[in-house]
Amino acid sequence: MRKKSDTVRYTAEQIKAKIARGEDKTDWHKANALVGKKLEASIKADADDVHEEPDWPNAVMGVPAPKDHINIRIDHDVLEWFRASGRGYQTLMNNVLRAFVQSRRSGGSGAKR
């Protein structure tokens, strides 16, 4: 079953028409006035923008391996802790398990099982 999407697509002509009708909510005068130091300060103030170089040694090339669908029993408090992180908590759980496996494969602490 396909998920419903709230994504709306417009052609370039439709976008131009919306702008001409005043349906554009962007303050272009304000945006165009941002230059030089004001623009740099605005970029630095953006909490969503990462201001550091990517950690390239830990980058993974290629397409990720497909994931298996399983049913697993997790302690309630552990599951709630991951769910509290919000959307993507299952990916976070997978990443934690992956880090554990990699630490064991590379001779990390603890007994190997």
Secondary structure, 3 states (H helix, E strand, C coil): CCCCCCCCCCCHHHHHHHHHCCCCCCCHHHHHHCCHHHHHHHHHHCCCCCCCCCCHHHCCCCCCCCCCCCCCCCCHHHHHHHHCCCCCHHHHHHHHHHHHHHHHHCCCCCCCC
